[in-house]
Structures are given as structure tokens and as C-alpha cells.
Amino acid sequence: MKLIKKFATIDIGSNAIRLLISNIYKKDLKLFTTKNSLIRVPVRLGQDAFKNGKISKINITRLIDTMKSFQLLMKIHDVEKYLAYGTSALRSSSNSEHIIKEISKKSGINVEIISGSKEAKIITNNNEFLIAKKTYCFLDVGGGSTELILFKNNKLFASKSFKIGGVRLINDLVNSSAWDKLELWISENLKIHKNIKLVGLGGNINKIFKISGNNIGSPLKKTLLDITIDNLVQMSDFDKIIKLKLNPDRVDVIVPAGKIYQFVMNKLNSKEILVPKIGLADGMVFELLKKL
């Protein structure tokens, strides 16, 4: 096996910005990837975007400084190719065009703001789920949006992005009609299929999985998910930070995000959810591999 390249993927989310640096190996004409490093910076762009319709000057500066640091890290790692995508917060900001121009000018990183449907498609770029005769529903809960993606027999059957997310919920920006639309889509697109395996994606479900004490590699039972969220509701912010070692920017969104997973599982009557610990940045690596 030979290390041939390093790739980087940048996910500019609503609650945080992530840089994933991946090793690309080659053996017998096949390509393999492993994670080299993952850096997460808690810049909550969604707080501005969803409440005020645009990102503030303070957070623009923090975002640009983050991208400058990412550019230096990519240089140190000798990264050959990269992708940088902006999601719900930048999609919702009236000044997003100005922001991506400033990022390019000051850091040299070119950012593409992607649609909810493209985000959903990229998230499912993972060979682990390319299994014929199986039906998967990917449920990705972010700060600003929730993506549902239905895959059956290796084919994308349906996908939809909803303006429901952890940051929106803590700011009381999700009305009853948004939940109704989510429920209707589940009823029309998911309930007609049998034996759907639900796959949970996103930082919050990964943390809930870890806190639950569930065995790694085993599905998280709905009963244990409910117990874990109930326990989180009763804990103080201090205990969440000190005892559970949650980042401060995770403390206020983990329960609202967890309730979105509960909502979908209840509507689907799902007894368990797979938590493979993958996300948008991982799917973006496969986008780069396609170009080799």
C-alpha cells in the first residue's frame, strides 16, 4: 500500500466549521482513504443567518480567520486537492455572495454554497451502504436543516431538505407547519417501503450515541435514545460540559437536535438507528476521488 495524496474537505455548517484531512492510498489499482486529522471550529453562523437574515461582521471575521488557518494547515499537510462547501447558514444569508468573495480574496479558498438536495446526495457517498436489496433512510440533522435521503438497491429514491435544525430550534424559528411538512413527506415517501434501516448522521447523534454507552458498531435502540435524551434534559449545563465533556456550543443544541431524531423515529415506528459516524466532509472526500 502506498500513500499517494492528501485531500482536504471543508464543511461550513450552521453550528461549526470542519476541516477533514484524509490520506489517499493506492493498492492494486484501488484507492483507499483514512482520516488524518479533523479540526472543528465553533463559529455559529446560523445564529445570525436564521434570526437576522445575514451573517454579522463579527462572525464574518471569525469565519475568514478560520479559513485562513485551514489554508495554512492544508499547506503544512501538503494537501493536493480540496473542496469547501457552505450549507444551510450560508444558503439563508443575504450577504453570502460577499462572504465567499472575501474568503477567496483573503484565504485563497474557493467556497461553493450547495443546495439541500446536493448536500443530501453527498452525505450518502459511502461504500458501506452500497448494498443491493437493502433500503436505507439517511437522517442528517444539522444546525439549520434536516436532510432525509432514501436509498434502495443502491439507487437514490427520494430526498428532501427541511428548515428544521438545532440552532433554528433554540432560537424558536421552527413553526408547526415545518413539522407538518416533515411528517407528510415521511408518510408519502418512507412509510410505503418495508424494512427501512434508519441511519443517523450529524455531530449530535454521534454524541448521544457516545453518552448512551451503546456498544460501538451496534444500532442504537430507540428506548436507549429516549433515556439518554431524558437524562440530558435533567442535567445542568455545568454537568454536560464537565462530566460529559461536551463543547459549550454543543450544550444547548444537543437536546433539540435529539428531538428531531426522536420525531422521525416515532413517525417511522423505528426501533433502532444506525450511527456510523460519517458526515458531509466524509462524503466530500468521495467527490474528490471521482475526479482522479
Phi, psi and omega in degrees: 000136185233129174286120184250332183205167166234133177244156177229143176229136183239123180249108179267094185266185183276335181249337182199165178241133185237140171242120176248122175254125185242143172272135178248119181249156178230132176211126180053045178068006177255148181257141178228150179233147171223155178282131175266309178201153178228124179242129180240126180243123185279075173257108186274081180294329182296332179302319177282310189299316186279330181273320188247353178084355177204159182273136184289162179299322180298314181285333173297316179298316180295321179295314180295318178298321177298315181293326175298316180293323177296321179298319179293319178297320178296323178294315180298322180280357182058047179291132183272319180222155179213162170227141177228117182241139173254142185244226194304315183297314179290327176298327186269356186265131180291338182255021183295324180297317177298319183296313182291331175293319179293322177299314180297318182293318189263341180239342183082003180265127179267124183252136174249128175272119186257155179285165177298324181291321178292320177302315180299317182294319182293322181304327184273007177287083181206123183297340182300333185250010177274070183239122181294153177067017175238148181242122180242141169242115178272129180239107183247115181253118178249194179285327185246341184211161174237126179253135173240128183227124180256121177243133177220129181052045178069012181238143177285117181268317183197151175207153181203141176250133181241143180278060177228122181201171184301314181291321176299319183293318182290343176259011177056047184248018178240115181267175184296330181294329178295318177293323179297319179295320178296315180296319180295318181296319178300316182295319185277334188245338185249319185294343179283349181257148180257153174055045177285130174265117182274131181241118181266128180238154178120154183299325184289318179291329176296319179292318179299318178302313181296315181297325183296337183080013180298147178295131179299133180094348179260147177297149177272118181291147179300321180298318180288324175301313180298316180299317182296316179293320176300318178295321178296322178301322185277346182277149174282161177299324179300312181294324178296321182283313186277312184280319181267349178062037175281144173294146181306324182283354178265335189302315186274347183255345188295320179289311176304318178295319179299326180291334176290317176299318178299317181301311181294317180297321178296317182291331179267355186057037180281133180269343182205164180220134175280139179231087187276358178062050173233162181205194183302315182300324178293316178297327180295331177300319179293330174299319179290322181296328180298336184271356179282000000 
